[in-house]
Amino acid sequence: MLKNLEVALSEKKITRSQVASILGYTRYATISDKIEGKTTFSFDEALKIKRAFFPEYELEFLFAKEELQIA
């Protein structure tokens, strides 16, 4: 699970549907599967999410498999 991404989305009140839209997906479940670790984000997808929503965070932090502390 990508806990840091999930927390960051929650803090900014960004929905999984918004993330799906940025990436061109029509299914909300596709993004849920990726955040929950059932499938993975491609590098390009991760960059799009970071650039669109989280320019203040490091890519490594957002997509870390283990939870890291927000500084």
PDB file of N, H, CA, C and O in Angstrom:
ATOM      1  N   MET A   1       0.837  -1.183   0.000  1.00  0.00           N
ATOM      2  CA  MET A   1       0.000   0.000   0.000  1.00  0.00           C
ATOM      3  C   MET A   1       0.881   1.245   0.000  1.00  0.00           C
ATOM      4  O   MET A   1       1.926   1.285   0.651  1.00  0.00           O
ATOM      5  N   LEU A   2       0.452   2.232  -0.723  1.00  0.00           N
ATOM      6  H   LEU A   2      -0.397   2.200  -1.252  1.00  0.00           H
ATOM      7  CA  LEU A   2       1.177   3.502  -0.792  1.00  0.00           C
ATOM      8  C   LEU A   2       0.567   4.476   0.220  1.00  0.00           C
ATOM      9  O   LEU A   2      -0.179   5.390  -0.131  1.00  0.00           O
ATOM     10  N   LYS A   3       0.912   4.245   1.481  1.00  0.00           N
ATOM     11  H   LYS A   3       1.518   3.503   1.766  1.00  0.00           H
ATOM     12  CA  LYS A   3       0.313   4.998   2.583  1.00  0.00           C
ATOM     13  C   LYS A   3       0.603   6.496   2.488  1.00  0.00           C
ATOM     14  O   LYS A   3      -0.283   7.309   2.753  1.00  0.00           O
ATOM     15  N   ASN A   4       1.827   6.875   2.115  1.00  0.00           N
ATOM     16  H   ASN A   4       2.547   6.214   1.900  1.00  0.00           H
ATOM     17  CA  ASN A   4       2.156   8.299   2.025  1.00  0.00           C
ATOM     18  C   ASN A   4       1.313   9.002   0.971  1.00  0.00           C
ATOM     19  O   ASN A   4       0.842  10.118   1.185  1.00  0.00           O
ATOM     20  N   LEU A   5       1.128   8.344  -0.165  1.00  0.00           N
ATOM     21  H   LEU A   5       1.511   7.437  -0.339  1.00  0.00           H
ATOM     22  CA  LEU A   5       0.292   8.920  -1.220  1.00  0.00           C
ATOM     23  C   LEU A   5      -1.148   9.045  -0.737  1.00  0.00           C
ATOM     24  O   LEU A   5      -1.802  10.063  -0.962  1.00  0.00           O
ATOM     25  N   GLU A   6      -1.626   8.022  -0.084  1.00  0.00           N
ATOM     26  H   GLU A   6      -1.095   7.195   0.099  1.00  0.00           H
ATOM     27  CA  GLU A   6      -2.991   8.034   0.428  1.00  0.00           C
ATOM     28  C   GLU A   6      -3.206   9.173   1.440  1.00  0.00           C
ATOM     29  O   GLU A   6      -4.226   9.861   1.397  1.00  0.00           O
ATOM     30  N   VAL A   7      -2.251   9.360   2.336  1.00  0.00           N
ATOM     31  H   VAL A   7      -1.423   8.801   2.371  1.00  0.00           H
ATOM     32  CA  VAL A   7      -2.343  10.442   3.327  1.00  0.00           C
ATOM     33  C   VAL A   7      -2.289  11.797   2.644  1.00  0.00           C
ATOM     34  O   VAL A   7      -3.063  12.695   2.979  1.00  0.00           O
ATOM     35  N   ALA A   8      -1.380  11.953   1.687  1.00  0.00           N
ATOM     36  H   ALA A   8      -0.752  11.224   1.415  1.00  0.00           H
ATOM     37  CA  ALA A   8      -1.255  13.227   0.967  1.00  0.00           C
ATOM     38  C   ALA A   8      -2.538  13.551   0.202  1.00  0.00           C
ATOM     39  O   ALA A   8      -2.977  14.701   0.188  1.00  0.00           O
ATOM     40  N   LEU A   9      -3.131  12.556  -0.425  1.00  0.00           N
ATOM     41  H   LEU A   9      -2.774  11.622  -0.414  1.00  0.00           H
ATOM     42  CA  LEU A   9      -4.405  12.764  -1.126  1.00  0.00           C
ATOM     43  C   LEU A   9      -5.481  13.227  -0.153  1.00  0.00           C
ATOM     44  O   LEU A   9      -6.231  14.160  -0.439  1.00  0.00           O
ATOM     45  N   SER A  10      -5.548  12.574   0.984  1.00  0.00           N
ATOM     46  H   SER A  10      -4.938  11.816   1.216  1.00  0.00           H
ATOM     47  CA  SER A  10      -6.540  12.909   1.993  1.00  0.00           C
ATOM     48  C   SER A  10      -6.346  14.330   2.526  1.00  0.00           C
ATOM     49  O   SER A  10      -7.307  15.086   2.666  1.00  0.00           O
ATOM     50  N   GLU A  11      -5.099  14.681   2.819  1.00  0.00           N
ATOM     51  H   GLU A  11      -4.318  14.067   2.705  1.00  0.00           H
ATOM     52  CA  GLU A  11      -4.815  16.011   3.361  1.00  0.00           C
ATOM     53  C   GLU A  11      -5.212  17.121   2.403  1.00  0.00           C
ATOM     54  O   GLU A  11      -5.654  18.187   2.833  1.00  0.00           O
ATOM     55  N   LYS A  12      -5.056  16.877   1.102  1.00  0.00           N
ATOM     56  H   LYS A  12      -4.697  16.012   0.753  1.00  0.00           H
ATOM     57  CA  LYS A  12      -5.384  17.894   0.101  1.00  0.00           C
ATOM     58  C   LYS A  12      -6.806  17.729  -0.454  1.00  0.00           C
ATOM     59  O   LYS A  12      -7.238  18.474  -1.333  1.00  0.00           O
ATOM     60  N   LYS A  13      -7.517  16.733   0.086  1.00  0.00           N
ATOM     61  H   LYS A  13      -7.166  16.128   0.800  1.00  0.00           H
ATOM     62  CA  LYS A  13      -8.886  16.443  -0.347  1.00  0.00           C
ATOM     63  C   LYS A  13      -8.969  16.172  -1.860  1.00  0.00           C
ATOM     64  O   LYS A  13      -9.873  16.641  -2.552  1.00  0.00           O
ATOM     65  N   ILE A  14      -7.998  15.405  -2.333  1.00  0.00           N
ATOM     66  H   ILE A  14      -7.264  15.024  -1.771  1.00  0.00           H
ATOM     67  CA  ILE A  14      -7.960  14.991  -3.736  1.00  0.00           C
ATOM     68  C   ILE A  14      -8.543  13.590  -3.804  1.00  0.00           C
ATOM     69  O   ILE A  14      -8.118  12.698  -3.069  1.00  0.00           O
ATOM     70  N   THR A  15      -9.506  13.397  -4.677  1.00  0.00           N
ATOM     71  H   THR A  15      -9.852  14.121  -5.274  1.00  0.00           H
ATOM     72  CA  THR A  15     -10.168  12.093  -4.790  1.00  0.00           C
ATOM     73  C   THR A  15      -9.403  11.166  -5.735  1.00  0.00           C
ATOM     74  O   THR A  15      -8.620  11.608  -6.576  1.00  0.00           O
ATOM     75  N   ARG A  16      -9.649   9.902  -5.573  1.00  0.00           N
ATOM     76  H   ARG A  16     -10.286   9.543  -4.890  1.00  0.00           H
ATOM     77  CA  ARG A  16      -9.066   8.912  -6.479  1.00  0.00           C
ATOM     78  C   ARG A  16      -9.604   9.108  -7.889  1.00  0.00           C
ATOM     79  O   ARG A  16      -8.916   8.813  -8.867  1.00  0.00           O
ATOM     80  N   SER A  17     -10.815   9.597  -7.992  1.00  0.00           N
ATOM     81  H   SER A  17     -11.374   9.837  -7.198  1.00  0.00           H
ATOM     82  CA  SER A  17     -11.394   9.890  -9.307  1.00  0.00           C
ATOM     83  C   SER A  17     -10.628  11.008 -10.006  1.00  0.00           C
ATOM     84  O   SER A  17     -10.451  10.969 -11.224  1.00  0.00           O
ATOM     85  N   GLN A  18     -10.174  12.003  -9.249  1.00  0.00           N
ATOM     86  H   GLN A  18     -10.318  12.035  -8.260  1.00  0.00           H
ATOM     87  CA  GLN A  18      -9.373  13.076  -9.824  1.00  0.00           C
ATOM     88  C   GLN A  18      -8.035  12.538 -10.328  1.00  0.00           C
ATOM     89  O   GLN A  18      -7.559  12.934 -11.392  1.00  0.00           O
ATOM     90  N   VAL A  19      -7.443  11.644  -9.565  1.00  0.00           N
ATOM     91  H   VAL A  19      -7.829  11.323  -8.701  1.00  0.00           H
ATOM     92  CA  VAL A  19      -6.181  11.032  -9.978  1.00  0.00           C
ATOM     93  C   VAL A  19      -6.412  10.211 -11.251  1.00  0.00           C
ATOM     94  O   VAL A  19      -5.618  10.285 -12.189  1.00  0.00           O
ATOM     95  N   ALA A  20      -7.477   9.444 -11.282  1.00  0.00           N
ATOM     96  H   ALA A  20      -8.122   9.384 -10.519  1.00  0.00           H
ATOM     97  CA  ALA A  20      -7.805   8.642 -12.461  1.00  0.00           C
ATOM     98  C   ALA A  20      -7.959   9.538 -13.690  1.00  0.00           C
ATOM     99  O   ALA A  20      -7.488   9.195 -14.774  1.00  0.00           O
ATOM    100  N   SER A  21      -8.607  10.663 -13.523  1.00  0.00           N
ATOM    101  H   SER A  21      -8.990  10.941 -12.643  1.00  0.00           H
ATOM    102  CA  SER A  21      -8.823  11.594 -14.624  1.00  0.00           C
ATOM    103  C   SER A  21      -7.514  12.133 -15.184  1.00  0.00           C
ATOM    104  O   SER A  21      -7.337  12.192 -16.401  1.00  0.00           O
ATOM    105  N   ILE A  22      -6.591  12.527 -14.302  1.00  0.00           N
ATOM    106  H   ILE A  22      -6.735  12.480 -13.314  1.00  0.00           H
ATOM    107  CA  ILE A  22      -5.288  13.045 -14.721  1.00  0.00           C
ATOM    108  C   ILE A  22      -4.526  12.000 -15.542  1.00  0.00           C
ATOM    109  O   ILE A  22      -3.810  12.338 -16.485  1.00  0.00           O
ATOM    110  N   LEU A  23      -4.689  10.736 -15.173  1.00  0.00           N
ATOM    111  H   LEU A  23      -5.270  10.461 -14.407  1.00  0.00           H
ATOM    112  CA  LEU A  23      -3.965   9.655 -15.841  1.00  0.00           C
ATOM    113  C   LEU A  23      -4.708   9.088 -17.037  1.00  0.00           C
ATOM    114  O   LEU A  23      -4.182   8.233 -17.750  1.00  0.00           O
ATOM    115  N   GLY A  24      -5.938   9.560 -17.263  1.00  0.00           N
ATOM    116  H   GLY A  24      -6.366  10.254 -16.684  1.00  0.00           H
ATOM    117  CA  GLY A  24      -6.707   9.102 -18.411  1.00  0.00           C
ATOM    118  C   GLY A  24      -7.462   7.805 -18.203  1.00  0.00           C
ATOM    119  O   GLY A  24      -7.880   7.168 -19.170  1.00  0.00           O
ATOM    120  N   TYR A  25      -7.642   7.404 -16.944  1.00  0.00           N
ATOM    121  H   TYR A  25      -7.301   7.921 -16.159  1.00  0.00           H
ATOM    122  CA  TYR A  25      -8.414   6.203 -16.646  1.00  0.00           C
ATOM    123  C   TYR A  25      -9.869   6.574 -16.422  1.00  0.00           C
ATOM    124  O   TYR A  25     -10.167   7.648 -15.899  1.00  0.00           O
ATOM    125  N   THR A  26     -10.762   5.700 -16.813  1.00  0.00           N
ATOM    126  H   THR A  26     -10.520   4.828 -17.238  1.00  0.00           H
ATOM    127  CA  THR A  26     -12.183   5.935 -16.580  1.00  0.00           C
ATOM    128  C   THR A  26     -12.685   5.175 -15.362  1.00  0.00           C
ATOM    129  O   THR A  26     -13.766   5.461 -14.848  1.00  0.00           O
ATOM    130  N   ARG A  27     -11.898   4.204 -14.900  1.00  0.00           N
ATOM    131  H   ARG A  27     -11.019   3.972 -15.318  1.00  0.00           H
ATOM    132  CA  ARG A  27     -12.315   3.401 -13.754  1.00  0.00           C
ATOM    133  C   ARG A  27     -11.612   3.860 -12.483  1.00  0.00           C
ATOM    134  O   ARG A  27     -10.384   3.885 -12.411  1.00  0.00           O
ATOM    135  N   TYR A  28     -12.399   4.216 -11.499  1.00  0.00           N
ATOM    136  H   TYR A  28     -13.397   4.196 -11.558  1.00  0.00           H
ATOM    137  CA  TYR A  28     -11.897   4.569 -10.169  1.00  0.00           C
ATOM    138  C   TYR A  28     -11.137   3.392  -9.571  1.00  0.00           C
ATOM    139  O   TYR A  28     -10.139   3.582  -8.876  1.00  0.00           O
ATOM    140  N   ALA A  29     -11.605   2.180  -9.840  1.00  0.00           N
ATOM    141  H   ALA A  29     -12.416   2.025 -10.405  1.00  0.00           H
ATOM    142  CA  ALA A  29     -11.013   0.970  -9.262  1.00  0.00           C
ATOM    143  C   ALA A  29      -9.569   0.772  -9.709  1.00  0.00           C
ATOM    144  O   ALA A  29      -8.774   0.190  -8.971  1.00  0.00           O
ATOM    145  N   THR A  30      -9.221   1.240 -10.887  1.00  0.00           N
ATOM    146  H   THR A  30      -9.867   1.713 -11.486  1.00  0.00           H
ATOM    147  CA  THR A  30      -7.844   1.107 -11.371  1.00  0.00           C
ATOM    148  C   THR A  30      -6.887   1.835 -10.447  1.00  0.00           C
ATOM    149  O   THR A  30      -5.835   1.297 -10.102  1.00  0.00           O
ATOM    150  N   ILE A  31      -7.229   3.040 -10.041  1.00  0.00           N
ATOM    151  H   ILE A  31      -8.084   3.477 -10.320  1.00  0.00           H
ATOM    152  CA  ILE A  31      -6.389   3.832  -9.137  1.00  0.00           C
ATOM    153  C   ILE A  31      -6.395   3.206  -7.748  1.00  0.00           C
ATOM    154  O   ILE A  31      -5.353   3.136  -7.096  1.00  0.00           O
ATOM    155  N   SER A  32      -7.542   2.756  -7.295  1.00  0.00           N
ATOM    156  H   SER A  32      -8.389   2.812  -7.824  1.00  0.00           H
ATOM    157  CA  SER A  32      -7.615   2.093  -5.986  1.00  0.00           C
ATOM    158  C   SER A  32      -6.698   0.877  -5.941  1.00  0.00           C
ATOM    159  O   SER A  32      -5.994   0.664  -4.954  1.00  0.00           O
ATOM    160  N   ASP A  33      -6.705   0.089  -6.994  1.00  0.00           N
ATOM    161  H   ASP A  33      -7.277   0.262  -7.795  1.00  0.00           H
ATOM    162  CA  ASP A  33      -5.833  -1.094  -7.053  1.00  0.00           C
ATOM    163  C   ASP A  33      -4.361  -0.701  -6.973  1.00  0.00           C
ATOM    164  O   ASP A  33      -3.565  -1.386  -6.330  1.00  0.00           O
ATOM    165  N   LYS A  34      -4.006   0.387  -7.617  1.00  0.00           N
ATOM    166  H   LYS A  34      -4.652   0.944  -8.139  1.00  0.00           H
ATOM    167  CA  LYS A  34      -2.608   0.828  -7.616  1.00  0.00           C
ATOM    168  C   LYS A  34      -2.205   1.366  -6.238  1.00  0.00           C
ATOM    169  O   LYS A  34      -1.118   1.055  -5.751  1.00  0.00           O
ATOM    170  N   ILE A  35      -3.052   2.154  -5.619  1.00  0.00           N
ATOM    171  H   ILE A  35      -3.935   2.407  -6.015  1.00  0.00           H
ATOM    172  CA  ILE A  35      -2.740   2.704  -4.297  1.00  0.00           C
ATOM    173  C   ILE A  35      -2.675   1.584  -3.257  1.00  0.00           C
ATOM    174  O   ILE A  35      -1.843   1.623  -2.351  1.00  0.00           O
ATOM    175  N   GLU A  36      -3.541   0.601  -3.387  1.00  0.00           N
ATOM    176  H   GLU A  36      -4.217   0.570  -4.124  1.00  0.00           H
ATOM    177  CA  GLU A  36      -3.583  -0.501  -2.436  1.00  0.00           C
ATOM    178  C   GLU A  36      -2.509  -1.558  -2.692  1.00  0.00           C
ATOM    179  O   GLU A  36      -2.386  -2.514  -1.926  1.00  0.00           O
ATOM    180  N   GLY A  37      -1.729  -1.392  -3.765  1.00  0.00           N
ATOM    181  H   GLY A  37      -1.829  -0.615  -4.387  1.00  0.00           H
ATOM    182  CA  GLY A  37      -0.618  -2.293  -4.031  1.00  0.00           C
ATOM    183  C   GLY A  37      -0.958  -3.532  -4.829  1.00  0.00           C
ATOM    184  O   GLY A  37      -0.116  -4.419  -4.970  1.00  0.00           O
ATOM    185  N   LYS A  38      -2.165  -3.619  -5.352  1.00  0.00           N
ATOM    186  H   LYS A  38      -2.849  -2.899  -5.237  1.00  0.00           H
ATOM    187  CA  LYS A  38      -2.548  -4.784  -6.160  1.00  0.00           C
ATOM    188  C   LYS A  38      -1.883  -4.737  -7.535  1.00  0.00           C
ATOM    189  O   LYS A  38      -1.563  -5.777  -8.110  1.00  0.00           O
ATOM    190  N   THR A  39      -1.679  -3.539  -8.055  1.00  0.00           N
ATOM    191  H   THR A  39      -1.939  -2.693  -7.588  1.00  0.00           H
ATOM    192  CA  THR A  39      -0.919  -3.289  -9.277  1.00  0.00           C
ATOM    193  C   THR A  39      -0.024  -2.093  -8.992  1.00  0.00           C
ATOM    194  O   THR A  39      -0.116  -1.502  -7.916  1.00  0.00           O
ATOM    195  N   THR A  40       0.832  -1.727  -9.922  1.00  0.00           N
ATOM    196  H   THR A  40       0.907  -2.208 -10.796  1.00  0.00           H
ATOM    197  CA  THR A  40       1.763  -0.633  -9.666  1.00  0.00           C
ATOM    198  C   THR A  40       1.566   0.523 -10.638  1.00  0.00           C
ATOM    199  O   THR A  40       1.068   0.348 -11.750  1.00  0.00           O
ATOM    200  N   PHE A  41       1.968   1.704 -10.190  1.00  0.00           N
ATOM    201  H   PHE A  41       2.372   1.846  -9.286  1.00  0.00           H
ATOM    202  CA  PHE A  41       1.995   2.868 -11.058  1.00  0.00           C
ATOM    203  C   PHE A  41       3.250   2.786 -11.918  1.00  0.00           C
ATOM    204  O   PHE A  41       4.304   2.357 -11.448  1.00  0.00           O
ATOM    205  N   SER A  42       3.135   3.195 -13.171  1.00  0.00           N
ATOM    206  H   SER A  42       2.279   3.543 -13.552  1.00  0.00           H
ATOM    207  CA  SER A  42       4.337   3.323 -13.999  1.00  0.00           C
ATOM    208  C   SER A  42       5.082   4.582 -13.551  1.00  0.00           C
ATOM    209  O   SER A  42       4.524   5.421 -12.844  1.00  0.00           O
ATOM    210  N   PHE A  43       6.328   4.705 -13.963  1.00  0.00           N
ATOM    211  H   PHE A  43       6.781   4.024 -14.538  1.00  0.00           H
ATOM    212  CA  PHE A  43       7.109   5.885 -13.622  1.00  0.00           C
ATOM    213  C   PHE A  43       6.437   7.144 -14.175  1.00  0.00           C
ATOM    214  O   PHE A  43       6.359   8.160 -13.485  1.00  0.00           O
ATOM    215  N   ASP A  44       5.954   7.078 -15.411  1.00  0.00           N
ATOM    216  H   ASP A  44       6.017   6.253 -15.972  1.00  0.00           H
ATOM    217  CA  ASP A  44       5.288   8.235 -16.020  1.00  0.00           C
ATOM    218  C   ASP A  44       4.019   8.627 -15.260  1.00  0.00           C
ATOM    219  O   ASP A  44       3.730   9.812 -15.100  1.00  0.00           O
ATOM    220  N   GLU A  45       3.273   7.640 -14.798  1.00  0.00           N
ATOM    221  H   GLU A  45       3.507   6.677 -14.928  1.00  0.00           H
ATOM    222  CA  GLU A  45       2.072   7.925 -14.014  1.00  0.00           C
ATOM    223  C   GLU A  45       2.433   8.607 -12.702  1.00  0.00           C
ATOM    224  O   GLU A  45       1.788   9.573 -12.294  1.00  0.00           O
ATOM    225  N   ALA A  46       3.470   8.096 -12.047  1.00  0.00           N
ATOM    226  H   ALA A  46       3.993   7.311 -12.379  1.00  0.00           H
ATOM    227  CA  ALA A  46       3.914   8.688 -10.783  1.00  0.00           C
ATOM    228  C   ALA A  46       4.329  10.141 -10.990  1.00  0.00           C
ATOM    229  O   ALA A  46       3.984  11.005 -10.184  1.00  0.00           O
ATOM    230  N   LEU A  47       5.059  10.412 -12.053  1.00  0.00           N
ATOM    231  H   LEU A  47       5.339   9.710 -12.708  1.00  0.00           H
ATOM    232  CA  LEU A  47       5.466  11.793 -12.350  1.00  0.00           C
ATOM    233  C   LEU A  47       4.263  12.702 -12.585  1.00  0.00           C
ATOM    234  O   LEU A  47       4.229  13.832 -12.099  1.00  0.00           O
ATOM    235  N   LYS A  48       3.280  12.209 -13.327  1.00  0.00           N
ATOM    236  H   LYS A  48       3.307  11.291 -13.722  1.00  0.00           H
ATOM    237  CA  LYS A  48       2.078  13.016 -13.586  1.00  0.00           C
ATOM    238  C   LYS A  48       1.356  13.364 -12.288  1.00  0.00           C
ATOM    239  O   LYS A  48       0.917  14.500 -12.106  1.00  0.00           O
ATOM    240  N   ILE A  49       1.233  12.400 -11.394  1.00  0.00           N
ATOM    241  H   ILE A  49       1.590  11.478 -11.542  1.00  0.00           H
ATOM    242  CA  ILE A  49       0.560  12.630 -10.119  1.00  0.00           C
ATOM    243  C   ILE A  49       1.329  13.645  -9.292  1.00  0.00           C
ATOM    244  O   ILE A  49       0.742  14.581  -8.748  1.00  0.00           O
ATOM    245  N   LYS A  50       2.627  13.466  -9.194  1.00  0.00           N
ATOM    246  H   LYS A  50       3.104  12.706  -9.635  1.00  0.00           H
ATOM    247  CA  LYS A  50       3.462  14.394  -8.429  1.00  0.00           C
ATOM    248  C   LYS A  50       3.359  15.806  -8.986  1.00  0.00           C
ATOM    249  O   LYS A  50       3.132  16.757  -8.237  1.00  0.00           O
ATOM    250  N   ARG A  51       3.525  15.946 -10.294  1.00  0.00           N
ATOM    251  H   ARG A  51       3.709  15.174 -10.902  1.00  0.00           H
ATOM    252  CA  ARG A  51       3.507  17.273 -10.921  1.00  0.00           C
ATOM    253  C   ARG A  51       2.146  17.951 -10.818  1.00  0.00           C
ATOM    254  O   ARG A  51       2.069  19.163 -10.619  1.00  0.00           O
ATOM    255  N   ALA A  52       1.088  17.185 -10.949  1.00  0.00           N
ATOM    256  H   ALA A  52       1.151  16.201 -11.111  1.00  0.00           H
ATOM    257  CA  ALA A  52      -0.262  17.761 -10.923  1.00  0.00           C
ATOM    258  C   ALA A  52      -0.728  18.132  -9.522  1.00  0.00           C
ATOM    259  O   ALA A  52      -1.405  19.144  -9.337  1.00  0.00           O
ATOM    260  N   PHE A  53      -0.370  17.317  -8.535  1.00  0.00           N
ATOM    261  H   PHE A  53       0.180  16.495  -8.684  1.00  0.00           H
ATOM    262  CA  PHE A  53      -0.940  17.492  -7.207  1.00  0.00           C
ATOM    263  C   PHE A  53       0.056  17.782  -6.089  1.00  0.00           C
ATOM    264  O   PHE A  53      -0.285  18.459  -5.119  1.00  0.00           O
ATOM    265  N   PHE A  54       1.273  17.281  -6.213  1.00  0.00           N
ATOM    266  H   PHE A  54       1.550  16.731  -7.001  1.00  0.00           H
ATOM    267  CA  PHE A  54       2.206  17.317  -5.080  1.00  0.00           C
ATOM    268  C   PHE A  54       3.611  17.794  -5.446  1.00  0.00           C
ATOM    269  O   PHE A  54       4.576  17.071  -5.196  1.00  0.00           O
ATOM    270  N   PRO A  55       3.756  18.968  -6.020  1.00  0.00           N
ATOM    271  CA  PRO A  55       5.106  19.431  -6.381  1.00  0.00           C
ATOM    272  C   PRO A  55       6.012  19.615  -5.166  1.00  0.00           C
ATOM    273  O   PRO A  55       7.235  19.637  -5.308  1.00  0.00           O
ATOM    274  N   GLU A  56       5.431  19.746  -3.983  1.00  0.00           N
ATOM    275  H   GLU A  56       4.438  19.728  -3.869  1.00  0.00           H
ATOM    276  CA  GLU A  56       6.210  19.975  -2.769  1.00  0.00           C
ATOM    277  C   GLU A  56       6.812  18.698  -2.180  1.00  0.00           C
ATOM    278  O   GLU A  56       7.665  18.775  -1.296  1.00  0.00           O
ATOM    279  N   TYR A  57       6.384  17.532  -2.654  1.00  0.00           N
ATOM    280  H   TYR A  57       5.691  17.470  -3.372  1.00  0.00           H
ATOM    281  CA  TYR A  57       6.879  16.260  -2.131  1.00  0.00           C
ATOM    282  C   TYR A  57       7.863  15.608  -3.098  1.00  0.00           C
ATOM    283  O   TYR A  57       7.795  15.813  -4.310  1.00  0.00           O
ATOM    284  N   GLU A  58       8.773  14.824  -2.540  1.00  0.00           N
ATOM    285  H   GLU A  58       8.828  14.658  -1.556  1.00  0.00           H
ATOM    286  CA  GLU A  58       9.681  14.023  -3.347  1.00  0.00           C
ATOM    287  C   GLU A  58       8.921  12.810  -3.886  1.00  0.00           C
ATOM    288  O   GLU A  58       8.058  12.254  -3.207  1.00  0.00           O
ATOM    289  N   LEU A  59       9.247  12.417  -5.090  1.00  0.00           N
ATOM    290  H   LEU A  59       9.949  12.870  -5.641  1.00  0.00           H
ATOM    291  CA  LEU A  59       8.626  11.262  -5.714  1.00  0.00           C
ATOM    292  C   LEU A  59       8.839  10.002  -4.866  1.00  0.00           C
ATOM    293  O   LEU A  59       7.931   9.186  -4.705  1.00  0.00           O
ATOM    294  N   GLU A  60      10.043   9.864  -4.335  1.00  0.00           N
ATOM    295  H   GLU A  60      10.780  10.526  -4.466  1.00  0.00           H
ATOM    296  CA  GLU A  60      10.376   8.696  -3.528  1.00  0.00           C
ATOM    297  C   GLU A  60       9.507   8.609  -2.271  1.00  0.00           C
ATOM    298  O   GLU A  60       9.146   7.518  -1.829  1.00  0.00           O
ATOM    299  N   PHE A  61       9.180   9.761  -1.707  1.00  0.00           N
ATOM    300  H   PHE A  61       9.473  10.648  -2.066  1.00  0.00           H
ATOM    301  CA  PHE A  61       8.333   9.795  -0.516  1.00  0.00           C
ATOM    302  C   PHE A  61       6.909   9.363  -0.861  1.00  0.00           C
ATOM    303  O   PHE A  61       6.345   8.493  -0.198  1.00  0.00           O
ATOM    304  N   LEU A  62       6.334   9.964  -1.887  1.00  0.00           N
ATOM    305  H   LEU A  62       6.793  10.671  -2.426  1.00  0.00           H
ATOM    306  CA  LEU A  62       4.944   9.676  -2.244  1.00  0.00           C
ATOM    307  C   LEU A  62       4.717   8.208  -2.583  1.00  0.00           C
ATOM    308  O   LEU A  62       3.684   7.635  -2.235  1.00  0.00           O
ATOM    309  N   PHE A  63       5.689   7.601  -3.266  1.00  0.00           N
ATOM    310  H   PHE A  63       6.528   8.066  -3.549  1.00  0.00           H
ATOM    311  CA  PHE A  63       5.485   6.254  -3.773  1.00  0.00           C
ATOM    312  C   PHE A  63       6.283   5.193  -3.021  1.00  0.00           C
ATOM    313  O   PHE A  63       6.513   4.096  -3.529  1.00  0.00           O
ATOM    314  N   ALA A  64       6.700   5.537  -1.804  1.00  0.00           N
ATOM    315  H   ALA A  64       6.513   6.428  -1.392  1.00  0.00           H
ATOM    316  CA  ALA A  64       7.400   4.577  -0.960  1.00  0.00           C
ATOM    317  C   ALA A  64       6.431   3.470  -0.531  1.00  0.00           C
ATOM    318  O   ALA A  64       5.274   3.733  -0.202  1.00  0.00           O
ATOM    319  N   LYS A  65       6.919   2.249  -0.541  1.00  0.00           N
ATOM    320  H   LYS A  65       7.859   2.036  -0.808  1.00  0.00           H
ATOM    321  CA  LYS A  65       6.081   1.119  -0.105  1.00  0.00           C
ATOM    322  C   LYS A  65       5.912   1.106   1.395  1.00  0.00           C
ATOM    323  O   LYS A  65       4.923   0.577   1.902  1.00  0.00           O
ATOM    324  N   GLU A  66       6.864   1.680   2.118  1.00  0.00           N
ATOM    325  H   GLU A  66       7.668   2.110   1.706  1.00  0.00           H
ATOM    326  CA  GLU A  66       6.769   1.789   3.572  1.00  0.00           C
ATOM    327  C   GLU A  66       6.416   3.219   3.923  1.00  0.00           C
ATOM    328  O   GLU A  66       6.816   4.156   3.232  1.00  0.00           O
ATOM    329  N   GLU A  67       5.667   3.383   4.995  1.00  0.00           N
ATOM    330  H   GLU A  67       5.342   2.622   5.556  1.00  0.00           H
ATOM    331  CA  GLU A  67       5.272   4.706   5.431  1.00  0.00           C
ATOM    332  C   GLU A  67       6.475   5.461   5.994  1.00  0.00           C
ATOM    333  O   GLU A  67       7.211   4.937   6.831  1.00  0.00           O
ATOM    334  N   LEU A  68       6.663   6.677   5.536  1.00  0.00           N
ATOM    335  H   LEU A  68       6.066   7.102   4.856  1.00  0.00           H
ATOM    336  CA  LEU A  68       7.708   7.551   6.032  1.00  0.00           C
ATOM    337  C   LEU A  68       7.055   8.713   6.757  1.00  0.00           C
ATOM    338  O   LEU A  68       5.879   9.007   6.543  1.00  0.00           O
ATOM    339  N   GLN A  69       7.812   9.363   7.606  1.00  0.00           N
ATOM    340  H   GLN A  69       8.767   9.123   7.780  1.00  0.00           H
ATOM    341  CA  GLN A  69       7.285  10.495   8.350  1.00  0.00           C
ATOM    342  C   GLN A  69       7.281  11.751   7.486  1.00  0.00           C
ATOM    343  O   GLN A  69       8.266  12.047   6.808  1.00  0.00           O
ATOM    344  N   ILE A  70       6.184  12.482   7.510  1.00  0.00           N
ATOM    345  H   ILE A  70       5.384  12.242   8.060  1.00  0.00           H
ATOM    346  CA  ILE A  70       6.095  13.746   6.803  1.00  0.00           C
ATOM    347  C   ILE A  70       6.849  14.784   7.625  1.00  0.00           C
ATOM    348  O   ILE A  70       6.577  14.967   8.812  1.00  0.00           O
ATOM    349  N   ALA A  71       7.785  15.450   6.993  1.00  0.00           N
ATOM    350  H   ALA A  71       8.006  15.301   6.029  1.00  0.00           H
ATOM    351  CA  ALA A  71       8.615  16.446   7.700  1.00  0.00           C
ATOM    352  C   ALA A  71       7.882  17.752   7.863  1.00  0.00           C
ATOM    353  O   ALA A  71       8.426  18.699   8.433  1.00  0.00           O
TER     354      ALA A  71
END
